[in-house]
Amino acid sequence: MLRFIVPFFLIAIPAVSISSGGLSGILPAIIVDVILISLSIRIVSPNTVRTVEFLWKYNRILRPGFHFIIPFLEWTKNQVLYRRNFPVDVDGVTSDNVTAYIGLNVIYYVNDDDDDTKNGAIYKSVYSIDDPRTMMKSTIDEQLRAMIVTFTHKEIFGKREEIGEVIEERLRERLASFGFKLDSIQVRDVKLENTVMAAMNKVVETQKFKEAAMNEAEAKKIMQVKEAEAEKESKILLGEGMAGQRMKIAEGFKESVDLIKQTDDSLNAEKVLQFLLDSSRIETLGNVGQGQNTKLVYLNEDLEGRNSGRESKLIQGSEIM
Protein backbone atom coordinates (compact mmCIF):
# COMPACT_ATOMS: atom_id res chain seq x y z
CA MET A 1 0.00 0.00 0.00
CA LEU A 2 2.86 2.40 0.66
CA ARG A 3 3.76 2.55 -3.02
CA PHE A 4 0.41 4.23 -3.79
CA ILE A 5 0.76 7.03 -1.24
CA VAL A 6 2.76 9.36 -3.48
CA PRO A 7 0.43 9.07 -6.52
CA PHE A 8 -2.47 9.75 -4.15
CA PHE A 9 -0.85 12.96 -2.89
CA LEU A 10 -0.02 14.06 -6.43
CA ILE A 11 -3.74 14.03 -7.19
CA ALA A 12 -5.01 15.14 -3.79
CA ILE A 13 -2.86 18.27 -3.37
CA PRO A 14 -4.07 20.04 -6.55
CA ALA A 15 -7.65 19.03 -5.76
CA VAL A 16 -7.50 20.44 -2.25
CA SER A 17 -5.80 23.63 -3.45
CA ILE A 18 -8.48 24.26 -6.10
CA SER A 19 -11.34 23.54 -3.70
CA SER A 20 -9.94 25.81 -0.99
CA GLY A 21 -8.39 28.67 -2.94
CA GLY A 22 -9.85 28.39 -6.38
CA LEU A 23 -7.70 28.74 -9.49
CA SER A 24 -5.14 30.80 -7.59
CA GLY A 25 -4.14 27.68 -5.68
CA ILE A 26 -3.21 25.71 -8.80
CA LEU A 27 0.31 27.17 -9.16
CA PRO A 28 1.48 26.31 -5.61
CA ALA A 29 -0.06 22.85 -6.03
CA ILE A 30 1.87 22.30 -9.26
CA ILE A 31 5.13 23.41 -7.62
CA VAL A 32 4.52 21.02 -4.72
CA ASP A 33 3.75 18.21 -7.17
CA VAL A 34 6.98 18.83 -9.15
CA ILE A 35 9.07 18.72 -5.97
CA LEU A 36 7.24 15.64 -4.77
CA ILE A 37 7.73 13.87 -8.10
CA SER A 38 11.46 14.68 -8.23
CA LEU A 39 11.91 13.22 -4.77
CA SER A 40 9.76 10.17 -5.16
CA ILE A 41 10.34 8.85 -8.69
CA ARG A 42 12.83 5.99 -9.12
CA ILE A 43 13.65 4.63 -12.58
CA VAL A 44 15.35 1.22 -12.45
CA SER A 45 17.43 0.35 -15.53
CA PRO A 46 17.73 -3.17 -17.06
CA ASN A 47 19.96 -5.69 -15.26
CA THR A 48 19.53 -3.65 -12.10
CA VAL A 49 17.30 -3.87 -9.00
CA ARG A 50 16.79 -1.66 -5.94
CA THR A 51 15.84 -2.63 -2.43
CA VAL A 52 13.51 -0.21 -0.60
CA GLU A 53 13.82 0.53 3.13
CA PHE A 54 10.91 2.10 4.98
CA LEU A 55 12.12 3.87 8.13
CA TRP A 56 15.43 1.93 7.94
CA LYS A 57 13.67 -1.40 7.61
CA TYR A 58 13.66 -3.60 4.50
CA ASN A 59 10.33 -3.32 2.68
CA ARG A 60 10.41 -4.44 -0.97
CA ILE A 61 12.40 -4.73 -4.23
CA LEU A 62 12.10 -2.49 -7.28
CA ARG A 63 12.81 -4.20 -10.60
CA PRO A 64 13.47 -2.51 -13.97
CA GLY A 65 10.85 0.12 -14.72
CA PHE A 66 9.18 3.26 -13.29
CA HIS A 67 8.49 3.38 -9.53
CA PHE A 68 7.48 5.73 -6.70
CA ILE A 69 8.85 5.86 -3.17
CA ILE A 70 7.80 7.99 -0.21
CA PRO A 71 10.25 10.88 0.13
CA PHE A 72 12.04 11.20 3.51
CA LEU A 73 10.50 7.91 4.65
CA GLU A 74 11.93 5.47 2.11
CA TRP A 75 15.44 4.96 0.75
CA THR A 76 16.77 2.63 -1.93
CA LYS A 77 19.94 0.60 -2.39
CA ASN A 78 21.14 -0.36 -5.82
CA GLN A 79 22.27 -3.86 -6.92
CA VAL A 80 23.40 -4.86 -10.41
CA LEU A 81 22.51 -8.24 -11.93
CA TYR A 82 24.98 -8.39 -14.83
CA ARG A 83 28.08 -10.54 -14.73
CA ARG A 84 31.12 -9.00 -13.10
CA ASN A 85 34.78 -9.80 -13.60
CA PHE A 86 37.18 -10.08 -10.65
CA PRO A 87 40.92 -10.85 -11.19
CA VAL A 88 42.73 -12.50 -8.28
CA ASP A 89 46.48 -13.11 -7.90
CA VAL A 90 47.76 -15.55 -5.28
CA ASP A 91 51.28 -16.60 -4.35
CA GLY A 92 52.24 -19.74 -2.45
CA VAL A 93 55.17 -22.07 -1.78
CA THR A 94 55.42 -25.44 -3.50
CA SER A 95 56.49 -28.66 -1.83
CA ASP A 96 60.09 -28.10 -3.03
CA ASN A 97 60.20 -24.53 -1.59
CA VAL A 98 59.68 -22.57 -4.80
CA THR A 99 57.37 -19.55 -4.79
CA ALA A 100 54.58 -19.91 -7.34
CA TYR A 101 52.23 -17.18 -8.58
CA ILE A 102 48.77 -18.09 -9.86
CA GLY A 103 46.41 -15.62 -11.48
CA LEU A 104 42.67 -16.35 -11.61
CA ASN A 105 39.76 -14.61 -13.22
CA VAL A 106 36.40 -14.96 -11.42
CA ILE A 107 33.12 -14.19 -13.19
CA TYR A 108 30.11 -13.90 -10.86
CA TYR A 109 26.69 -12.24 -10.65
CA VAL A 110 23.64 -11.84 -8.41
CA ASN A 111 21.13 -14.59 -8.99
CA ASP A 112 17.64 -13.03 -9.20
CA ASP A 113 15.35 -15.83 -8.01
CA ASP A 114 12.21 -13.61 -7.93
CA ASP A 115 12.07 -13.99 -4.17
CA ASP A 116 11.49 -10.59 -2.55
CA THR A 117 11.65 -11.93 1.00
CA LYS A 118 14.67 -11.95 3.27
CA ASN A 119 15.45 -15.46 2.06
CA GLY A 120 15.87 -14.27 -1.52
CA ALA A 121 19.18 -13.88 -3.29
CA ILE A 122 18.84 -10.12 -3.82
CA TYR A 123 18.23 -9.44 -0.15
CA LYS A 124 21.23 -11.58 0.82
CA SER A 125 23.52 -9.92 -1.71
CA VAL A 126 22.69 -6.46 -0.34
CA TYR A 127 22.40 -7.07 3.41
CA SER A 128 24.38 -10.26 4.11
CA ILE A 129 27.78 -9.08 2.90
CA ASP A 130 29.40 -5.70 2.53
CA ASP A 131 32.25 -6.56 0.11
CA PRO A 132 31.90 -9.86 -1.78
CA ARG A 133 35.29 -9.41 -3.46
CA THR A 134 37.13 -9.48 -0.14
CA MET A 135 35.30 -12.69 0.73
CA MET A 136 36.17 -14.26 -2.63
CA LYS A 137 39.83 -13.28 -2.41
CA SER A 138 40.22 -14.72 1.11
CA THR A 139 38.50 -17.96 0.05
CA ILE A 140 40.68 -18.30 -3.05
CA ASP A 141 43.85 -17.49 -1.08
CA GLU A 142 43.07 -20.17 1.48
CA GLN A 143 42.26 -22.85 -1.10
CA LEU A 144 45.11 -22.07 -3.48
CA ARG A 145 47.84 -21.98 -0.84
CA ALA A 146 46.62 -25.32 0.48
CA MET A 147 46.82 -26.77 -3.04
CA ILE A 148 50.14 -25.22 -4.11
CA VAL A 149 52.01 -26.77 -1.19
CA THR A 150 51.05 -30.26 -2.44
CA PHE A 151 52.72 -29.75 -5.85
CA THR A 152 56.32 -29.44 -6.97
CA HIS A 153 57.26 -26.48 -9.14
CA LYS A 154 57.32 -28.75 -12.20
CA GLU A 155 53.93 -30.31 -11.49
CA ILE A 156 52.07 -27.06 -10.97
CA PHE A 157 52.07 -26.15 -14.67
CA GLY A 158 50.07 -29.27 -15.45
CA LYS A 159 47.49 -28.63 -12.72
CA ARG A 160 45.69 -25.64 -14.23
CA GLU A 161 42.44 -27.50 -14.84
CA GLU A 162 42.51 -29.21 -11.44
CA ILE A 163 43.12 -25.91 -9.67
CA GLY A 164 40.22 -24.26 -11.48
CA GLU A 165 37.83 -27.09 -10.63
CA VAL A 166 38.68 -27.20 -6.91
CA ILE A 167 38.47 -23.42 -6.48
CA GLU A 168 35.22 -23.27 -8.44
CA GLU A 169 33.56 -25.91 -6.27
CA ARG A 170 34.53 -24.22 -3.01
CA LEU A 171 33.78 -20.69 -4.15
CA ARG A 172 30.39 -21.62 -5.59
CA GLU A 173 29.20 -22.77 -2.15
CA ARG A 174 30.41 -19.61 -0.43
CA LEU A 175 28.89 -17.25 -2.99
CA ALA A 176 25.53 -19.04 -2.93
CA SER A 177 25.20 -18.35 0.79
CA PHE A 178 25.41 -14.61 0.05
CA GLY A 179 23.01 -14.55 -2.89
CA PHE A 180 25.70 -14.58 -5.60
CA LYS A 181 26.20 -17.16 -8.32
CA LEU A 182 29.53 -18.21 -9.81
CA ASP A 183 29.62 -18.21 -13.61
CA SER A 184 33.16 -19.53 -14.19
CA ILE A 185 36.79 -19.41 -13.11
CA GLN A 186 39.71 -19.21 -15.52
CA VAL A 187 43.33 -19.76 -14.56
CA ARG A 188 44.96 -16.79 -16.28
CA ASP A 189 48.59 -17.45 -15.51
CA VAL A 190 50.95 -19.76 -13.62
CA LYS A 191 54.42 -18.40 -12.91
CA LEU A 192 57.40 -19.18 -10.70
CA GLU A 193 60.15 -16.96 -9.30
CA ASN A 194 62.14 -15.17 -11.99
CA THR A 195 65.36 -17.01 -11.13
CA VAL A 196 63.62 -20.38 -11.31
CA MET A 197 61.90 -19.48 -14.58
CA ALA A 198 65.23 -18.35 -16.05
CA ALA A 199 66.86 -21.62 -14.99
CA MET A 200 64.02 -23.68 -16.47
CA ASN A 201 64.20 -21.73 -19.71
CA LYS A 202 67.95 -22.35 -19.80
CA VAL A 203 67.40 -26.09 -19.36
CA VAL A 204 64.85 -26.12 -22.14
CA GLU A 205 67.15 -24.05 -24.36
CA THR A 206 70.07 -26.43 -23.71
CA GLN A 207 67.88 -29.43 -24.47
CA LYS A 208 66.74 -27.86 -27.72
CA PHE A 209 70.34 -27.13 -28.73
CA LYS A 210 71.24 -30.73 -27.94
CA GLU A 211 68.38 -32.04 -30.06
CA ALA A 212 69.32 -29.68 -32.87
CA ALA A 213 72.96 -30.84 -32.75
CA MET A 214 71.89 -34.48 -32.79
CA ASN A 215 69.55 -33.85 -35.70
CA GLU A 216 72.29 -31.98 -37.58
CA ALA A 217 74.79 -34.80 -36.95
CA GLU A 218 72.26 -37.40 -38.06
CA ALA A 219 71.51 -35.41 -41.20
CA LYS A 220 75.24 -35.07 -41.92
CA LYS A 221 75.70 -38.81 -41.41
CA ILE A 222 72.86 -39.56 -43.80
CA MET A 223 74.34 -37.19 -46.38
CA GLN A 224 77.76 -38.80 -46.10
CA VAL A 225 76.29 -42.29 -46.46
CA LYS A 226 74.27 -41.16 -49.47
CA GLU A 227 77.35 -39.52 -51.01
CA ALA A 228 79.39 -42.68 -50.45
CA GLU A 229 76.65 -44.81 -51.99
CA ALA A 230 76.41 -42.41 -54.93
CA GLU A 231 80.18 -42.44 -55.41
CA LYS A 232 80.21 -46.24 -55.26
CA GLU A 233 77.46 -46.48 -57.84
CA SER A 234 79.16 -43.92 -60.08
CA LYS A 235 82.47 -45.82 -59.93
CA ILE A 236 80.69 -49.08 -60.73
CA LEU A 237 79.01 -47.41 -63.69
CA LEU A 238 82.31 -45.81 -64.74
CA GLY A 239 84.09 -49.16 -64.55
CA GLU A 240 81.36 -50.83 -66.51
CA GLY A 241 81.58 -48.02 -69.08
CA MET A 242 85.37 -48.30 -69.38
CA ALA A 243 85.14 -52.07 -69.67
CA GLY A 244 82.53 -51.72 -72.37
CA GLN A 245 84.67 -49.12 -74.14
CA ARG A 246 87.76 -51.35 -74.08
CA MET A 247 85.70 -54.26 -75.30
CA LYS A 248 84.43 -52.21 -78.22
CA ILE A 249 87.98 -51.01 -79.00
CA ALA A 250 89.21 -54.57 -78.91
CA GLU A 251 86.37 -55.64 -81.16
CA GLY A 252 87.20 -52.78 -83.54
CA PHE A 253 90.89 -53.79 -83.67
CA LYS A 254 89.93 -57.38 -84.25
CA GLU A 255 87.65 -56.41 -87.14
CA SER A 256 90.40 -54.20 -88.61
CA VAL A 257 93.03 -56.95 -88.27
CA ASP A 258 90.73 -59.49 -89.88
CA LEU A 259 89.96 -57.10 -92.74
CA ILE A 260 93.67 -56.40 -93.40
CA LYS A 261 94.60 -60.08 -93.21
CA GLN A 262 91.97 -60.81 -95.82
CA THR A 263 93.90 -58.62 -98.31
CA ASP A 264 97.21 -60.42 -97.68
CA ASP A 265 97.40 -63.87 -96.09
CA SER A 266 101.15 -63.45 -95.44
CA LEU A 267 100.60 -60.78 -92.81
CA ASN A 268 100.48 -61.99 -89.23
CA ALA A 269 98.55 -60.38 -86.37
CA GLU A 270 101.59 -58.60 -84.90
CA LYS A 271 102.38 -56.78 -88.13
CA VAL A 272 98.80 -55.79 -88.63
CA LEU A 273 98.56 -54.48 -85.05
CA GLN A 274 101.78 -52.52 -85.49
CA PHE A 275 100.33 -50.96 -88.64
CA LEU A 276 97.14 -49.94 -86.83
CA LEU A 277 99.11 -48.40 -83.95
CA ASP A 278 101.29 -46.41 -86.34
CA SER A 279 98.22 -45.14 -88.18
CA SER A 280 96.58 -44.11 -84.91
CA ARG A 281 99.70 -42.33 -83.78
CA ILE A 282 100.06 -40.39 -87.02
CA GLU A 283 96.39 -39.37 -86.84
CA THR A 284 96.81 -38.23 -83.23
CA LEU A 285 99.89 -36.16 -84.04
CA GLY A 286 98.06 -34.57 -86.96
CA ASN A 287 95.13 -33.58 -84.73
CA VAL A 288 97.50 -32.14 -82.13
CA GLY A 289 99.32 -30.10 -84.80
CA GLN A 290 96.08 -28.40 -85.88
CA GLY A 291 95.99 -26.25 -82.73
CA GLN A 292 97.05 -22.60 -83.08
CA ASN A 293 99.46 -22.54 -80.14
CA THR A 294 100.81 -26.08 -80.41
CA LYS A 295 104.14 -27.31 -81.69
CA LEU A 296 104.78 -30.78 -82.96
CA VAL A 297 108.24 -32.27 -82.34
CA TYR A 298 109.05 -35.64 -83.95
CA LEU A 299 111.35 -37.86 -81.86
CA ASN A 300 113.23 -40.87 -83.03
CA GLU A 301 111.48 -43.42 -80.81
CA ASP A 302 109.14 -46.28 -81.19
CA LEU A 303 105.47 -46.32 -80.20
CA GLU A 304 106.31 -47.40 -76.64
CA GLY A 305 108.47 -44.34 -76.00
CA ARG A 306 111.76 -46.25 -76.03
CA ASN A 307 114.77 -45.44 -78.21
CA SER A 308 114.98 -47.84 -81.11
CA GLY A 309 118.24 -49.40 -82.23
CA ARG A 310 116.94 -49.66 -85.73
CA GLU A 311 115.87 -46.90 -88.07
CA SER A 312 112.91 -44.89 -86.83
CA LYS A 313 109.50 -46.15 -87.87
CA LEU A 314 108.43 -42.56 -88.41
CA ILE A 315 111.00 -42.43 -91.17
CA GLN A 316 110.64 -45.90 -92.59
CA GLY A 317 107.09 -46.64 -91.47
CA SER A 318 105.83 -50.07 -90.56
CA GLU A 319 106.70 -53.13 -92.51
CA ILE A 320 103.29 -52.98 -94.12
CA MET A 321 103.91 -49.38 -95.22
C-alpha positions in Angstrom: 0.0 0.0 0.0 2.9 2.4 0.7 3.8 2.5 -3.0 0.4 4.2 -3.8 0.8 7.0 -1.2 2.8 9.4 -3.5 0.4 9.1 -6.5 -2.5 9.7 -4.2 -0.9 13.0 -2.9 0.0 14.1 -6.4 -3.7 14.0 -7.2 -5.0 15.1 -3.8 -2.9 18.3 -3.4 -4.1 20.0 -6.5 -7.7 19.0 -5.8 -7.5 20.4 -2.2 -5.8 23.6 -3.4 -8.5 24.3 -6.1 -11.3 23.5 -3.7 -9.9 25.8 -1.0 -8.4 28.7 -2.9 -9.8 28.4 -6.4 -7.7 28.7 -9.5 -5.1 30.8 -7.6 -4.1 27.7 -5.7 -3.2 25.7 -8.8 0.3 27.2 -9.2 1.5 26.3 -5.6 -0.1 22.9 -6.0 1.9 22.3 -9.3 5.1 23.4 -7.6 4.5 21.0 -4.7 3.7 18.2 -7.2 7.0 18.8 -9.1 9.1 18.7 -6.0 7.2 15.6 -4.8 7.7 13.9 -8.1 11.5 14.7 -8.2 11.9 13.2 -4.8 9.8 10.2 -5.2 10.3 8.8 -8.7 12.8 6.0 -9.1 13.6 4.6 -12.6 15.4 1.2 -12.5 17.4 0.4 -15.5 17.7 -3.2 -17.1 20.0 -5.7 -15.3 19.5 -3.6 -12.1 17.3 -3.9 -9.0 16.8 -1.7 -5.9 15.8 -2.6 -2.4 13.5 -0.2 -0.6 13.8 0.5 3.1 10.9 2.1 5.0 12.1 3.9 8.1 15.4 1.9 7.9 13.7 -1.4 7.6 13.7 -3.6 4.5 10.3 -3.3 2.7 10.4 -4.4 -1.0 12.4 -4.7 -4.2 12.1 -2.5 -7.3 12.8 -4.2 -10.6 13.5 -2.5 -14.0 10.8 0.1 -14.7 9.2 3.3 -13.3 8.5 3.4 -9.5 7.5 5.7 -6.7 8.8 5.9 -3.2 7.8 8.0 -0.2 10.3 10.9 0.1 12.0 11.2 3.5 10.5 7.9 4.7 11.9 5.5 2.1 15.4 5.0 0.7 16.8 2.6 -1.9 19.9 0.6 -2.4 21.1 -0.4 -5.8 22.3 -3.9 -6.9 23.4 -4.9 -10.4 22.5 -8.2 -11.9 25.0 -8.4 -14.8 28.1 -10.5 -14.7 31.1 -9.0 -13.1 34.8 -9.8 -13.6 37.2 -10.1 -10.6 40.9 -10.8 -11.2 42.7 -12.5 -8.3 46.5 -13.1 -7.9 47.8 -15.5 -5.3 51.3 -16.6 -4.3 52.2 -19.7 -2.4 55.2 -22.1 -1.8 55.4 -25.4 -3.5 56.5 -28.7 -1.8 60.1 -28.1 -3.0 60.2 -24.5 -1.6 59.7 -22.6 -4.8 57.4 -19.5 -4.8 54.6 -19.9 -7.3 52.2 -17.2 -8.6 48.8 -18.1 -9.9 46.4 -15.6 -11.5 42.7 -16.3 -11.6 39.8 -14.6 -13.2 36.4 -15.0 -11.4 33.1 -14.2 -13.2 30.1 -13.9 -10.9 26.7 -12.2 -10.7 23.6 -11.8 -8.4 21.1 -14.6 -9.0 17.6 -13.0 -9.2 15.4 -15.8 -8.0 12.2 -13.6 -7.9 12.1 -14.0 -4.2 11.5 -10.6 -2.5 11.6 -11.9 1.0 14.7 -11.9 3.3 15.4 -15.5 2.1 15.9 -14.3 -1.5 19.2 -13.9 -3.3 18.8 -10.1 -3.8 18.2 -9.4 -0.1 21.2 -11.6 0.8 23.5 -9.9 -1.7 22.7 -6.5 -0.3 22.4 -7.1 3.4 24.4 -10.3 4.1 27.8 -9.1 2.9 29.4 -5.7 2.5 32.2 -6.6 0.1 31.9 -9.9 -1.8 35.3 -9.4 -3.5 37.1 -9.5 -0.1 35.3 -12.7 0.7 36.2 -14.3 -2.6 39.8 -13.3 -2.4 40.2 -14.7 1.1 38.5 -18.0 0.0 40.7 -18.3 -3.0 43.8 -17.5 -1.1 43.1 -20.2 1.5 42.3 -22.8 -1.1 45.1 -22.1 -3.5 47.8 -22.0 -0.8 46.6 -25.3 0.5 46.8 -26.8 -3.0 50.1 -25.2 -4.1 52.0 -26.8 -1.2 51.0 -30.3 -2.4 52.7 -29.8 -5.9 56.3 -29.4 -7.0 57.3 -26.5 -9.1 57.3 -28.7 -12.2 53.9 -30.3 -11.5 52.1 -27.1 -11.0 52.1 -26.2 -14.7 50.1 -29.3 -15.5 47.5 -28.6 -12.7 45.7 -25.6 -14.2 42.4 -27.5 -14.8 42.5 -29.2 -11.4 43.1 -25.9 -9.7 40.2 -24.3 -11.5 37.8 -27.1 -10.6 38.7 -27.2 -6.9 38.5 -23.4 -6.5 35.2 -23.3 -8.4 33.6 -25.9 -6.3 34.5 -24.2 -3.0 33.8 -20.7 -4.1 30.4 -21.6 -5.6 29.2 -22.8 -2.2 30.4 -19.6 -0.4 28.9 -17.2 -3.0 25.5 -19.0 -2.9 25.2 -18.4 0.8 25.4 -14.6 0.1 23.0 -14.6 -2.9 25.7 -14.6 -5.6 26.2 -17.2 -8.3 29.5 -18.2 -9.8 29.6 -18.2 -13.6 33.2 -19.5 -14.2 36.8 -19.4 -13.1 39.7 -19.2 -15.5 43.3 -19.8 -14.6 45.0 -16.8 -16.3 48.6 -17.5 -15.5 50.9 -19.8 -13.6 54.4 -18.4 -12.9 57.4 -19.2 -10.7 60.2 -17.0 -9.3 62.1 -15.2 -12.0 65.4 -17.0 -11.1 63.6 -20.4 -11.3 61.9 -19.5 -14.6 65.2 -18.4 -16.1 66.9 -21.6 -15.0 64.0 -23.7 -16.5 64.2 -21.7 -19.7 68.0 -22.4 -19.8 67.4 -26.1 -19.4 64.9 -26.1 -22.1 67.1 -24.1 -24.4 70.1 -26.4 -23.7 67.9 -29.4 -24.5 66.7 -27.9 -27.7 70.3 -27.1 -28.7 71.2 -30.7 -27.9 68.4 -32.0 -30.1 69.3 -29.7 -32.9 73.0 -30.8 -32.8 71.9 -34.5 -32.8 69.6 -33.8 -35.7 72.3 -32.0 -37.6 74.8 -34.8 -37.0 72.3 -37.4 -38.1 71.5 -35.4 -41.2 75.2 -35.1 -41.9 75.7 -38.8 -41.4 72.9 -39.6 -43.8 74.3 -37.2 -46.4 77.8 -38.8 -46.1 76.3 -42.3 -46.5 74.3 -41.2 -49.5 77.3 -39.5 -51.0 79.4 -42.7 -50.5 76.7 -44.8 -52.0 76.4 -42.4 -54.9 80.2 -42.4 -55.4 80.2 -46.2 -55.3 77.5 -46.5 -57.8 79.2 -43.9 -60.1 82.5 -45.8 -59.9 80.7 -49.1 -60.7 79.0 -47.4 -63.7 82.3 -45.8 -64.7 84.1 -49.2 -64.5 81.4 -50.8 -66.5 81.6 -48.0 -69.1 85.4 -48.3 -69.4 85.1 -52.1 -69.7 82.5 -51.7 -72.4 84.7 -49.1 -74.1 87.8 -51.3 -74.1 85.7 -54.3 -75.3 84.4 -52.2 -78.2 88.0 -51.0 -79.0 89.2 -54.6 -78.9 86.4 -55.6 -81.2 87.2 -52.8 -83.5 90.9 -53.8 -83.7 89.9 -57.4 -84.3 87.6 -56.4 -87.1 90.4 -54.2 -88.6 93.0 -57.0 -88.3 90.7 -59.5 -89.9 90.0 -57.1 -92.7 93.7 -56.4 -93.4 94.6 -60.1 -93.2 92.0 -60.8 -95.8 93.9 -58.6 -98.3 97.2 -60.4 -97.7 97.4 -63.9 -96.1 101.2 -63.5 -95.4 100.6 -60.8 -92.8 100.5 -62.0 -89.2 98.5 -60.4 -86.4 101.6 -58.6 -84.9 102.4 -56.8 -88.1 98.8 -55.8 -88.6 98.6 -54.5 -85.1 101.8 -52.5 -85.5 100.3 -51.0 -88.6 97.1 -49.9 -86.8 99.1 -48.4 -84.0 101.3 -46.4 -86.3 98.2 -45.1 -88.2 96.6 -44.1 -84.9 99.7 -42.3 -83.8 100.1 -40.4 -87.0 96.4 -39.4 -86.8 96.8 -38.2 -83.2 99.9 -36.2 -84.0 98.1 -34.6 -87.0 95.1 -33.6 -84.7 97.5 -32.1 -82.1 99.3 -30.1 -84.8 96.1 -28.4 -85.9 96.0 -26.2 -82.7 97.1 -22.6 -83.1 99.5 -22.5 -80.1 100.8 -26.1 -80.4 104.1 -27.3 -81.7 104.8 -30.8 -83.0 108.2 -32.3 -82.3 109.1 -35.6 -83.9 111.4 -37.9 -81.9 113.2 -40.9 -83.0 111.5 -43.4 -80.8 109.1 -46.3 -81.2 105.5 -46.3 -80.2 106.3 -47.4 -76.6 108.5 -44.3 -76.0 111.8 -46.2 -76.0 114.8 -45.4 -78.2 115.0 -47.8 -81.1 118.2 -49.4 -82.2 116.9 -49.7 -85.7 115.9 -46.9 -88.1 112.9 -44.9 -86.8 109.5 -46.2 -87.9 108.4 -42.6 -88.4 111.0 -42.4 -91.2 110.6 -45.9 -92.6 107.1 -46.6 -91.5 105.8 -50.1 -90.6 106.7 -53.1 -92.5 103.3 -53.0 -94.1 103.9 -49.4 -95.2 
